[in-house]
Amino acid sequence: NWPTSLGAGTMLEFLQNDDELLEREMPYALQAIAVQLAAGQSFETSLKTASRGFGTAGRKLATALSQIEAGAGVHKAFQNLADSTKSLAVKRCCAQITFAYEHGGGSDALEQAASQMAAEHQARLREYNSRASFLSIVFVAVSCVLPALAAAYLVIGSSFLESGATPLQATLLFLLAFPLADALLLAALYRLAPVETAS
């Protein structure tokens, strides 16, 4: 079942949760905004600087900035960003940014919010890693070990025993059963993503 093993890394990357990426990247974007504000830059300039990096978070901030420039207003733009995610941490982040804009001088508060958000995400990430380690071992077994054992059994069974599987059974085993099991395990890892969602 080498095609499944070869594509495992790509599939895991594809299955990453956007909310998890946001939680991982938003603290750095928030800190960049805070640094710019502390240096005396305007809110729009600080937001534009942060939107030029930080992956998914930067793209979300760029969308908010474009809405602000189109006349939507800061509160509405970040409310839209908050509504686009299930992450409670990102929703709190959007509220903190809006508060900093409306009341001014919020660089210290943004720095504190960024540190708290990063610490909370790291805690959830450690919990996720401990739970996912077992599934990772099972995934290796299903994608590599079990197919190799099954192939050996089919070869031995067809050559020396009378219990070999039919060609149709062997085809279904390697092209359907093992890939389906791999997909289910990847889906389970996706569901375990360390995201604190709003109720």
BELTA-V905979 format. One record per pair of residues at least 6 apart in sequence whose C-alpha atoms are under 7 Angstrom apart, sorted by the first residue. I is the first residue (numbers start at 1). J is the second residue. Records with the same first field share a line. If there is no record, write none. Layout:
I: J + J
//
This chain:
1: 143 + 144 + 147 + 174
4: 143 + 179
5: 143 + 144
12: 186
15: 190
16: 190
17: 190 + 193
19: 85 + 86 + 87 + 195
20: 193 + 194 + 195
21: 56
22: 56 + 57
23: 89 + 90 + 121
24: 121
25: 54 + 57
26: 57
27: 114 + 115 + 117 + 118
28: 114
29: 50 + 54 + 57
30: 110 + 114
31: 110 + 111 + 114
32: 50
33: 46 + 47 + 50
34: 107 + 110 + 111
35: 107
36: 46
37: 43 + 46 + 107
38: 107
43: 101
48: 62 + 65
50: 58
51: 58 + 59 + 61 + 62
52: 58
60: 81
64: 77 + 78 + 81
67: 77
68: 74 + 77
74: 98
75: 98
78: 94 + 98
82: 90 + 91 + 94
86: 197 + 198
87: 195 + 196 + 197 + 198
88: 196 + 197 + 198
89: 117 + 196
96: 110
100: 106
124: 194
125: 194
128: 192 + 193 + 194
132: 189
135: 185
139: 182 + 185
142: 178 + 182
143: 178 + 182
154: 164 + 165
157: 163 + 164
158: 164
//
